[in-house]
Amino acid sequence: MEKDIIKVDSCVIGGSIVGLWTALDLAKKAQKVLVVDKTYIGQEKSNVDICINHMCNENMYDIALKAQEKWLELKEHNLDLNIELRGSLSFALNHEEEDNLNTILRKQKQHIENFESFIIKDKQAIKTLLKAREIGEQVRSALVSVEDLSLNHQACLDYLRQQLIKNGAQFWGSDEVIDVELKDKKITGLITKESIIKADNIVLATGAKSKILLDRLDLKMPLRPARAHIVEYTSKTQLPQQILNYKTKFGEYICKSMLNGRNHLIYTGLEDQMQATWSRDINQQVVNSSILEMIRILPILEYADIQDCYTAQLAVTPDRMPFFGKTKFYDNLYVNIGLNSSNYMLAPYFAQNMAKLIDKKVKNPDLAIFNPDRFMLDDYKIDYKAIAESETTIQTLLKEFSDANEQPAPEEE
Ligand SMILES: Cc1cc2nc3c(=O)[nH]c(=O)nc-3n(C[C@H](O)[C@H](O)[C@H](O)COP(=O)(O)OP(=O)(O)OC[C@H]3O[C@@H](n4cnc5c(N)ncnc54)[C@H](O)[C@@H]3O)c2cc1C
């Protein structure tokens, strides 16, 4: 059967937070826009209530602030996205971790004027903040960031999809870009299961699942996997609305109270070799140790009822910074991927600038550091190649550690 040929100004591949924001900004510029996503959106459980600020990569504080303004605009419109100031608490259990918290605090104060955050060492005060009768004996101090924003991820995606349709864009769920047609330096067609899309501009917003298309296009933007484990539980004693996190050198444990009465305990092992896998299998050992780690901080969790357990994927870049901009290797390909674990808040700002870049060819100098070709250029100031190579050690170790059940690449899912 011959496939339909669809012509648009811009096609955005990937309809999650980055893709939807980008498409919306492009549609508002009177472009004919089509978004294609391989899942039926809202079906995947990978994302949960999102905290917009607290885990921000320190290199991006300034940009994050500009992005936050966009989220706050939405809050002012009184939209039902549960955007709220929840605050977050980060714990330290030893001297080294205390030093880390102090560094974060210093950087927050340096970059974010009037950002309300402080460190408390008084255990009684920590208990009061948590409304907890008990906290773990090992807890030495906590960094309190009062102004962290939180929002409901699914509600946000729903809102963006509605806005897209209102602005005349098309959205295709459950379809996938499986191949490309190439001529010289141009992508002349995107082949999906149903159609062939001809687009003047193509935006790659494929997040954690970008590897297949990058390989097909022979673009060496290094992305390695990190698996997150999520444990859903209910507890007779509800935690307060803060987001609690505890960082080790391998990863981060997060506890979030959800609005539906359930709670999430998330372990994201960005530096953890055992988690550097595209597999979505649950590793029971990881689940057990995550629960034990959090019980060290909040003994109340010992009595929690576990309801569900699942995993999600993250794509990690060697310098933990996204790939954003036009790649010089194709005339019509723009990239907005690699948002690692904590850059949800950047999405609207990146999208707005992507739309400007496509529509008016205006570059934002703030975003030049995210050049998607940075690991492919020899003359780049920072030795990105060395960074990328050091990441390959993880891949080598991973091979040694990975067990027989694990799948080699995302396309196997
Ligand atoms: C458990 C967990 C908790 C997190 N918590 C936070 C948090 O508190 N704060 C924060 O800032 N960030 C958080 N993050 C990170 C945040 O979710 C990501 O930074 C963000 O989702 C990246 O968005 P994205 O649009 O780039 O990619 P994704 O959300 O990965 O979406 C990419 C989309 O592209 C689609 N796609 C891929 N390939 C194709 C193809 N070939 N054809 C069609 N469609 C395709 C996929 O189906 C997917 O819908 C968390 C992540 C996880 C997993």
The ligand as an SDF file (V2000), in Angstrom:
LIG
                    3D

 53 58  0  0  0  0  0  0  0  0999 V2000
   11.2030    9.3290   37.0880 C   0  0  0  0  0  0  0  0  0  0  0  0
   11.5980   10.6490   36.5460 C   0  0  0  0  0  0  0  0  0  0  0  0
   11.4690   11.7960   37.3330 C   0  0  0  0  0  0  0  0  0  0  0  0
   11.8550   13.0370   36.8180 C   0  0  0  0  0  0  0  0  0  0  0  0
   11.6920   14.1210   37.6120 N   0  0  0  0  0  0  0  0  0  0  0  0
   12.0480   15.3470   37.1390 C   0  0  0  0  0  0  0  0  0  0  0  0
   11.8720   16.5040   37.9520 C   0  0  0  0  0  0  0  0  0  0  0  0
   11.4310   16.4210   39.0860 O   0  0  0  0  0  0  0  0  0  0  0  0
   12.2530   17.6930   37.4220 N   0  0  0  0  0  0  0  0  0  0  0  0
   12.7380   17.8220   36.1550 C   0  0  0  0  0  0  0  0  0  0  0  0
   13.0500   18.9260   35.7270 O   0  0  0  0  0  0  0  0  0  0  0  0
   12.8770   16.7450   35.3570 N   0  0  0  0  0  0  0  0  0  0  0  0
   12.5630   15.5160   35.8280 C   0  0  0  0  0  0  0  0  0  0  0  0
   12.7380   14.4110   35.0430 N   0  0  0  0  0  0  0  0  0  0  0  0
   13.3520   14.5950   33.7150 C   0  0  0  0  0  0  0  0  0  0  0  0
   12.3560   15.0510   32.7040 C   0  0  0  0  0  0  0  0  0  0  0  0
   11.2860   14.1680   32.6960 O   0  0  0  0  0  0  0  0  0  0  0  0
   13.0260   15.1060   31.3310 C   0  0  0  0  0  0  0  0  0  0  0  0
   14.0680   16.0760   31.3780 O   0  0  0  0  0  0  0  0  0  0  0  0
   11.9960   15.4980   30.2780 C   0  0  0  0  0  0  0  0  0  0  0  0
   10.9380   14.5560   30.2360 O   0  0  0  0  0  0  0  0  0  0  0  0
   12.6240   15.5410   28.8980 C   0  0  0  0  0  0  0  0  0  0  0  0
   11.5740   15.8410   28.0010 O   0  0  0  0  0  0  0  0  0  0  0  0
   11.6550   15.5750   26.4630 P   0  0  0  0  0  0  0  0  0  0  0  0
   10.4200   16.1360   25.8470 O   0  0  0  0  0  0  0  0  0  0  0  0
   12.9880   16.0360   25.9930 O   0  0  0  0  0  0  0  0  0  0  0  0
   11.7420   13.9910   26.2800 O   0  0  0  0  0  0  0  0  0  0  0  0
   10.8010   12.7810   26.6860 P   0  0  0  0  0  0  0  0  0  0  0  0
    9.9210   13.1630   27.8250 O   0  0  0  0  0  0  0  0  0  0  0  0
   11.7060   11.6070   26.8370 O   0  0  0  0  0  0  0  0  0  0  0  0
    9.8790   12.5810   25.3820 O   0  0  0  0  0  0  0  0  0  0  0  0
   10.3460   12.1910   24.1060 C   0  0  0  0  0  0  0  0  0  0  0  0
    9.1490   11.7340   23.2810 C   0  0  0  0  0  0  0  0  0  0  0  0
    9.5850   11.3880   21.9620 O   0  0  0  0  0  0  0  0  0  0  0  0
    8.8750   10.2590   21.5080 C   0  0  0  0  0  0  0  0  0  0  0  0
    9.6740    9.5910   20.4550 N   0  0  0  0  0  0  0  0  0  0  0  0
   10.9350    9.1100   20.5600 C   0  0  0  0  0  0  0  0  0  0  0  0
   11.3480    8.5930   19.3840 N   0  0  0  0  0  0  0  0  0  0  0  0
   10.3430    8.7680   18.4970 C   0  0  0  0  0  0  0  0  0  0  0  0
   10.1530    8.4460   17.1110 C   0  0  0  0  0  0  0  0  0  0  0  0
   11.1130    7.8680   16.3840 N   0  0  0  0  0  0  0  0  0  0  0  0
    8.9570    8.7520   16.5230 N   0  0  0  0  0  0  0  0  0  0  0  0
    7.9820    9.3520   17.2400 C   0  0  0  0  0  0  0  0  0  0  0  0
    8.1090    9.6770   18.5410 N   0  0  0  0  0  0  0  0  0  0  0  0
    9.2670    9.3980   19.1870 C   0  0  0  0  0  0  0  0  0  0  0  0
    8.6950    9.4120   22.7820 C   0  0  0  0  0  0  0  0  0  0  0  0
    7.5950    8.5240   22.6520 O   0  0  0  0  0  0  0  0  0  0  0  0
    8.4780   10.4840   23.8560 C   0  0  0  0  0  0  0  0  0  0  0  0
    7.1150   10.7590   24.0870 O   0  0  0  0  0  0  0  0  0  0  0  0
   12.3710   13.1540   35.5160 C   0  0  0  0  0  0  0  0  0  0  0  0
   12.5040   12.0090   34.7140 C   0  0  0  0  0  0  0  0  0  0  0  0
   12.1230   10.7720   35.2190 C   0  0  0  0  0  0  0  0  0  0  0  0
   12.2490    9.5600   34.3490 C   0  0  0  0  0  0  0  0  0  0  0  0
  1  2  1  0
  2  3  1  0
  2 52  2  0
  3  4  2  0
  4  5  1  0
  4 50  1  0
  5  6  2  0
  6  7  1  0
  6 13  1  0
  7  8  2  0
  7  9  1  0
  9 10  1  0
 10 11  2  0
 10 12  1  0
 12 13  2  0
 13 14  1  0
 14 15  1  0
 14 50  1  0
 15 16  1  0
 16 17  1  0
 16 18  1  0
 18 19  1  0
 18 20  1  0
 20 21  1  0
 20 22  1  0
 22 23  1  0
 23 24  1  0
 24 25  2  0
 24 26  1  0
 24 27  1  0
 27 28  1  0
 28 29  2  0
 28 30  1  0
 28 31  1  0
 31 32  1  0
 32 33  1  0
 33 34  1  0
 33 48  1  0
 34 35  1  0
 35 36  1  0
 35 46  1  0
 36 37  1  0
 36 45  1  0
 37 38  2  0
 38 39  1  0
 39 40  1  0
 39 45  2  0
 40 41  1  0
 40 42  2  0
 42 43  1  0
 43 44  2  0
 44 45  1  0
 46 47  1  0
 46 48  1  0
 48 49  1  0
 50 51  2  0
 51 52  1  0
 52 53  1  0
M  END
$$$$
